Protein backbone atom coordinates (compact mmCIF):
# COMPACT_ATOMS: atom_id res chain seq x y z
CA UNK A 1 0.00 0.00 0.00
CA UNK A 2 1.49 3.33 -1.09
CA UNK A 3 1.99 6.12 1.45
CA UNK A 4 -0.17 8.43 -0.68
CA UNK A 5 -3.14 6.05 -0.61
CA UNK A 6 -2.68 5.52 3.13
CA UNK A 7 -2.63 9.25 3.83
CA UNK A 8 -5.71 9.80 1.64
CA UNK A 9 -7.59 6.96 3.36
CA UNK A 10 -6.66 8.30 6.79
CA UNK A 11 -7.74 11.80 5.73
CA UNK A 12 -11.23 10.57 4.78
CA UNK A 13 -11.81 8.06 7.57
CA UNK A 14 -10.85 10.26 10.51
CA UNK A 15 -13.73 12.79 10.13
CA UNK A 16 -16.21 9.93 9.72
CA UNK A 17 -14.95 8.27 12.90
CA UNK A 18 -15.11 11.55 14.78
CA UNK A 19 -18.65 12.29 13.59
CA UNK A 20 -19.79 8.78 14.48
CA UNK A 21 -18.24 9.11 17.91
CA UNK A 22 -19.93 12.51 18.40
CA UNK A 23 -23.34 11.10 17.45
CA UNK A 24 -23.01 8.19 19.87
CA UNK A 25 -21.85 10.45 22.70
CA UNK A 26 -24.56 12.99 21.87
CA UNK A 27 -27.31 10.40 21.94
CA UNK A 28 -26.10 9.04 25.28
CA UNK A 29 -25.79 12.50 26.83
CA UNK A 30 -29.23 13.55 25.53
CA UNK A 31 -30.88 10.44 26.95
CA UNK A 32 -29.11 10.84 30.29
CA UNK A 33 -29.87 14.54 30.73
CA UNK A 34 -33.51 14.28 29.61
CA UNK A 35 -34.21 11.31 31.90
CA UNK A 36 -32.49 12.97 34.86
CA UNK A 37 -34.47 16.19 34.34
CA UNK A 38 -37.76 14.29 34.04
CA UNK A 39 -37.08 12.45 37.33
CA UNK A 40 -36.15 15.68 39.07
CA UNK A 41 -39.29 17.53 37.92
CA UNK A 42 -41.84 14.69 38.15
CA UNK A 43 -42.95 15.84 41.63
CA UNK A 44 -43.51 19.43 40.49
CA UNK A 45 -45.04 18.88 37.04
CA UNK A 46 -47.86 16.86 35.54
CA UNK A 47 -46.89 13.71 33.59
CA UNK A 48 -47.55 15.53 30.31
CA UNK A 49 -45.39 18.52 31.26
CA UNK A 50 -42.59 16.22 32.40
CA UNK A 51 -42.79 14.33 29.08
CA UNK A 52 -42.59 17.59 27.09
CA UNK A 53 -39.61 18.79 29.14
CA UNK A 54 -37.85 15.47 28.58
CA UNK A 55 -38.37 15.58 24.83
CA UNK A 56 -37.30 19.23 24.58
CA UNK A 57 -34.03 18.59 26.41
CA UNK A 58 -33.33 15.46 24.33
CA UNK A 59 -33.84 17.18 20.97
CA UNK A 60 -32.00 20.34 22.08
CA UNK A 61 -28.89 18.39 23.14
CA UNK A 62 -29.02 16.27 19.99
CA UNK A 63 -29.27 19.45 17.87
CA UNK A 64 -26.08 20.79 19.47
CA UNK A 65 -24.18 17.59 18.70
CA UNK A 66 -25.54 17.45 15.13
CA UNK A 67 -24.27 21.01 14.55
CA UNK A 68 -20.86 19.82 15.83
CA UNK A 69 -21.01 16.85 13.43
CA UNK A 70 -21.64 19.12 10.43
CA UNK A 71 -18.76 21.31 11.55
CA UNK A 72 -16.47 18.26 11.66
CA UNK A 73 -17.53 17.35 8.12
CA UNK A 74 -16.60 20.81 6.90
CA UNK A 75 -20.04 22.25 6.20
CA UNK A 76 -20.64 25.97 6.75
CA UNK A 77 -23.25 26.36 9.50
CA UNK A 78 -24.65 29.65 8.14
CA UNK A 79 -25.30 28.16 4.71
CA UNK A 80 -26.92 25.11 6.30
CA UNK A 81 -29.25 27.29 8.40
CA UNK A 82 -30.28 29.26 5.31
CA UNK A 83 -30.98 26.08 3.38
CA UNK A 84 -32.86 24.65 6.34
CA UNK A 85 -35.04 27.79 6.49
CA UNK A 86 -35.94 27.54 2.81
CA UNK A 87 -36.61 23.81 3.17
CA UNK A 88 -38.82 24.44 6.22
CA UNK A 89 -40.95 26.95 4.31
CA UNK A 90 -41.30 24.56 1.37
CA UNK A 91 -42.26 21.67 3.63
CA UNK A 92 -44.75 23.88 5.49
CA UNK A 93 -46.50 24.86 2.24
CA UNK A 94 -46.56 21.26 1.02
CA UNK A 95 -47.85 19.82 4.31
CA UNK A 96 -50.62 22.16 5.44
CA UNK A 97 -52.42 19.34 7.27
CA UNK A 98 -49.36 18.64 9.41
CA UNK A 99 -48.96 22.34 10.19
CA UNK A 100 -52.62 22.51 11.17
CA UNK A 101 -52.09 19.55 13.52
CA UNK A 102 -49.02 21.22 15.03
CA UNK A 103 -50.83 24.51 15.63
CA UNK A 104 -53.79 22.64 17.12
CA UNK A 105 -51.40 20.68 19.33
CA UNK A 106 -49.81 23.89 20.64
CA UNK A 107 -53.25 25.28 21.51
CA UNK A 108 -54.25 22.06 23.27
CA UNK A 109 -51.04 21.86 25.27
CA UNK A 110 -51.61 25.46 26.39
CA UNK A 111 -55.31 25.01 27.15
CA UNK A 112 -54.85 21.60 28.84
CA UNK A 113 -58.38 20.16 28.45
CA UNK A 114 -56.91 16.80 29.50
CA UNK A 115 -53.61 15.27 30.58
CA UNK A 116 -51.72 12.01 30.22
CA UNK A 117 -53.52 9.35 32.27
CA UNK A 118 -56.97 10.95 31.97
CA UNK A 119 -59.90 9.03 30.51
CA UNK A 120 -61.60 10.99 27.73
CA UNK A 121 -64.43 10.47 25.28
CA UNK A 122 -64.35 11.83 21.73
CA UNK A 123 -67.31 11.03 19.49
CA UNK A 124 -67.61 7.22 19.75
CA UNK A 125 -64.10 6.71 21.16
CA UNK A 126 -63.34 6.40 24.87
CA UNK A 127 -60.05 5.53 26.53
CA UNK A 128 -56.97 6.55 28.50
CA UNK A 129 -54.63 9.22 27.14
CA UNK A 130 -51.12 7.79 26.65
CA UNK A 131 -49.36 10.78 25.07
CA UNK A 132 -50.04 14.30 23.78
CA UNK A 133 -47.76 15.22 20.88
CA UNK A 134 -47.65 18.13 18.46
CA UNK A 135 -49.25 16.09 15.68
CA UNK A 136 -51.61 13.72 17.49
CA UNK A 137 -52.90 12.26 20.72
CA UNK A 138 -52.49 8.55 21.37
CA UNK A 139 -55.19 6.84 23.39
CA UNK A 140 -55.74 3.31 24.73
CA UNK A 141 -59.38 2.25 24.44
CA UNK A 142 -61.29 0.11 26.93
CA UNK A 143 -60.64 -3.03 24.84
CA UNK A 144 -56.85 -2.32 24.95
CA UNK A 145 -56.36 -1.03 21.42
CA UNK A 146 -54.23 1.96 20.42
CA UNK A 147 -55.94 4.89 18.69
CA UNK A 148 -54.10 7.85 17.15
CA UNK A 149 -56.25 10.98 16.84
CA UNK A 150 -54.94 13.98 14.84
CA UNK A 151 -54.89 17.21 16.83
CA UNK A 152 -56.87 19.01 14.12
CA UNK A 153 -59.77 16.63 14.71
CA UNK A 154 -59.55 17.08 18.49
CA UNK A 155 -59.61 20.87 18.33
CA UNK A 156 -62.85 20.70 16.28
CA UNK A 157 -64.59 18.06 18.41
CA UNK A 158 -66.34 18.09 21.76
CA UNK A 159 -64.05 16.38 24.28
CA UNK A 160 -65.56 14.80 27.40
CA UNK A 161 -62.97 14.47 30.16
CA UNK A 162 -64.16 11.72 32.51
CA UNK A 163 -61.20 12.19 34.87
CA UNK A 164 -61.23 15.96 35.35
CA UNK A 165 -63.23 16.04 38.59
CA UNK A 166 -62.65 13.73 41.59
CA UNK A 167 -66.29 12.56 41.81
CA UNK A 168 -68.87 11.47 39.22
CA UNK A 169 -72.65 11.04 39.17
CA UNK A 170 -74.45 7.88 38.06
CA UNK A 171 -77.91 8.31 36.54
CA UNK A 172 -80.15 5.22 36.57
CA UNK A 173 -83.38 5.42 34.55
CA UNK A 174 -85.97 3.02 35.98
CA UNK A 175 -89.63 2.41 35.09
CA UNK A 176 -92.14 1.13 37.69
CA UNK A 177 -95.78 0.10 37.34
CA UNK A 178 -98.51 2.73 37.75
CA UNK A 179 -99.93 0.90 40.74
CA UNK A 180 -96.77 1.35 42.81
CA UNK A 181 -96.46 3.86 45.65
CA UNK A 182 -93.72 6.23 44.49
CA UNK A 183 -92.85 7.29 48.03
CA UNK A 184 -92.13 3.65 48.86
CA UNK A 185 -90.10 3.25 45.66
CA UNK A 186 -88.00 6.29 46.59
CA UNK A 187 -87.48 5.03 50.14
CA UNK A 188 -86.31 1.61 48.90
CA UNK A 189 -83.78 3.10 46.47
CA UNK A 190 -82.47 5.53 49.09
CA UNK A 191 -82.00 2.66 51.53
CA UNK A 192 -80.09 0.66 48.92
CA UNK A 193 -77.81 3.64 48.21
CA UNK A 194 -77.13 4.21 51.93
CA UNK A 195 -75.98 0.61 52.34
CA UNK A 196 -73.67 0.68 49.29
CA UNK A 197 -70.07 1.35 50.35
CA UNK A 198 -69.17 3.10 47.08
CA UNK A 199 -72.06 5.58 47.22
CA UNK A 200 -71.19 9.00 48.69
CA UNK A 201 -73.29 10.50 51.47
CA UNK A 202 -72.45 14.02 50.31
CA UNK A 203 -73.76 14.88 47.73
CA UNK A 204 -76.89 12.91 48.60
CA UNK A 205 -78.59 10.68 46.00
CA UNK A 206 -81.53 12.29 44.23
CA UNK A 207 -84.89 10.97 42.99
CA UNK A 208 -86.85 12.39 40.04
CA UNK A 209 -90.06 11.55 38.21
CA UNK A 210 -89.20 11.95 34.53
CA UNK A 211 -92.50 11.21 32.77
CA UNK A 212 -95.60 9.07 32.60
CA UNK A 213 -94.71 6.52 29.93
CA UNK A 214 -96.90 4.17 27.90
CA UNK A 215 -96.68 1.35 30.42
CA UNK A 216 -94.66 2.74 33.36
CA UNK A 217 -93.82 5.75 35.45
CA UNK A 218 -90.27 6.59 34.39
CA UNK A 219 -87.91 7.64 37.16
CA UNK A 220 -84.29 8.76 37.46
CA UNK A 221 -82.20 7.84 40.49
CA UNK A 222 -78.82 9.60 40.70
CA UNK A 223 -75.96 8.73 43.06
CA UNK A 224 -72.43 10.10 43.47
CA UNK A 225 -69.15 8.24 43.88
CA UNK A 226 -65.40 8.80 43.67
CA UNK A 227 -64.10 8.54 40.12
CA UNK A 228 -62.32 5.14 40.43
CA UNK A 229 -65.51 3.50 41.79
CA UNK A 230 -67.82 4.62 38.97
CA UNK A 231 -68.16 1.28 37.14
CA UNK A 232 -68.36 -0.73 40.36
CA UNK A 233 -71.12 1.46 41.83
CA UNK A 234 -73.14 1.49 38.61
CA UNK A 235 -73.15 -2.32 38.48
CA UNK A 236 -73.75 -3.04 42.17
CA UNK A 237 -76.40 -0.33 42.56
CA UNK A 238 -78.54 -1.68 39.73
CA UNK A 239 -78.19 -5.23 41.02
CA UNK A 240 -79.12 -4.25 44.58
CA UNK A 241 -82.12 -2.15 43.48
CA UNK A 242 -83.45 -5.08 41.44
CA UNK A 243 -83.12 -7.40 44.46
CA UNK A 244 -84.80 -4.86 46.77
CA UNK A 245 -87.71 -4.39 44.34
CA UNK A 246 -88.20 -8.16 44.16
CA UNK A 247 -88.25 -8.42 47.97
CA UNK A 248 -90.76 -5.54 48.32
CA UNK A 249 -92.94 -6.74 45.43
CA UNK A 250 -92.35 -3.59 43.37
CA UNK A 251 -93.14 -4.32 39.74
CA UNK A 252 -90.83 -3.42 36.86
CA UNK A 253 -93.35 -3.61 33.98
CA UNK A 254 -92.78 -4.82 30.44
CA UNK A 255 -93.96 -2.60 27.57
CA UNK A 256 -97.60 -3.41 26.73
CA UNK A 257 -100.11 -2.46 24.02
CA UNK A 258 -103.94 -2.52 23.96
CA UNK A 259 -105.55 -3.52 20.64
CA UNK A 260 -108.88 -1.87 19.69
CA UNK A 261 -110.55 -3.02 16.47
CA UNK A 262 -113.41 -0.46 16.53
CA UNK A 263 -116.96 -0.42 17.92
CA UNK A 264 -118.48 -2.04 14.83
CA UNK A 265 -116.18 -5.05 14.90
CA UNK A 266 -116.70 -8.20 16.90
CA UNK A 267 -114.12 -8.91 19.62
CA UNK A 268 -111.17 -11.03 18.58
CA UNK A 269 -111.88 -14.71 19.38
CA UNK A 270 -109.74 -16.13 22.17
CA UNK A 271 -109.67 -19.84 22.92
CA UNK A 272 -108.09 -21.11 26.13
CA UNK A 273 -106.68 -24.64 25.92
CA UNK A 274 -106.18 -26.35 29.27
CA UNK A 275 -102.89 -28.17 29.63
GIFEN-V408529 format. One record per residue. N is the residue number from 1. RES is the residue in one letter. SS is DSSP state (H for helix, E for strand, L for the rest). Layout:
N RES SS
N RES SS
//
This chain:
1 X L
2 X L
3 X H
4 X H
5 X H
6 X H
7 X H
8 X H
9 X H
10 X H
11 X H
12 X H
13 X H
14 X H
15 X H
16 X H
17 X H
18 X H
19 X H
20 X H
21 X H
22 X H
23 X H
24 X H
25 X H
26 X H
27 X H
28 X H
29 X H
30 X H
31 X H
32 X H
33 X H
34 X H
35 X H
36 X H
37 X H
38 X H
39 X H
40 X H
41 X H
42 X L
43 X L
44 X L
45 X L
46 X L
47 X H
48 X H
49 X H
50 X H
51 X H
52 X H
53 X H
54 X H
55 X H
56 X H
57 X H
58 X H
59 X H
60 X H
61 X H
62 X H
63 X H
64 X H
65 X H
66 X H
67 X H
68 X H
69 X H
70 X H
71 X H
72 X H
73 X L
74 X L
75 X L
76 X L
77 X H
78 X H
79 X H
80 X H
81 X H
82 X H
83 X H
84 X H
85 X H
86 X H
87 X H
88 X H
89 X H
90 X H
91 X H
92 X H
93 X H
94 X H
95 X L
96 X H
97 X H
98 X H
99 X H
100 X H
101 X H
102 X H
103 X H
104 X H
105 X H
106 X H
107 X H
108 X H
109 X H
110 X H
111 X H
112 X L
113 X L
114 X L
115 X L
116 X L
117 X L
118 X L
119 X E
120 X E
121 X E
122 X E
123 X L
124 X L
125 X E
126 X E
127 X E
128 X E
129 X E
130 X E
131 X E
132 X E
133 X L
134 X L
135 X L
136 X E
137 X E
138 X E
139 X E
140 X E
141 X E
142 X L
143 X L
144 X L
145 X L
146 X E
147 X E
148 X E
149 X E
150 X E
151 X H
152 X H
153 X H
154 X H
155 X H
156 X H
157 X L
158 X L
159 X E
160 X E
161 X E
162 X L
163 X L
164 X L
165 X L
166 X L
167 X E
168 X E
169 X E
170 X E
171 X E
172 X E
173 X E
174 X E
175 X E
176 X E
177 X L
178 X L
179 X L
180 X L
181 X L
182 X H
183 X H
184 X H
185 X H
186 X H
187 X H
188 X H
189 X H
190 X H
191 X H
192 X H
193 X H
194 X H
195 X H
196 X L
197 X L
198 X L
199 X L
200 X L
201 X L
202 X L
203 X L
204 X L
205 X L
206 X E
207 X E
208 X E
209 X E
210 X E
211 X E
212 X E
213 X L
214 X L
215 X L
216 X L
217 X E
218 X E
219 X E
220 X E
221 X E
222 X E
223 X E
224 X E
225 X E
226 X E
227 X H
228 X H
229 X H
230 X H
231 X H
232 X H
233 X H
234 X H
235 X H
236 X H
237 X H
238 X H
239 X H
240 X H
241 X H
242 X H
243 X H
244 X H
245 X H
246 X H
247 X H
248 X H
249 X L
250 X L
251 X L
252 X L
253 X L
254 X L
255 X L
256 X L
257 X L
258 X L
259 X L
260 X L
261 X L
262 X L
263 X L
264 X L
265 X L
266 X L
267 X L
268 X L
269 X L
270 X L
271 X L
272 X L
273 X L
274 X L
275 X L
//
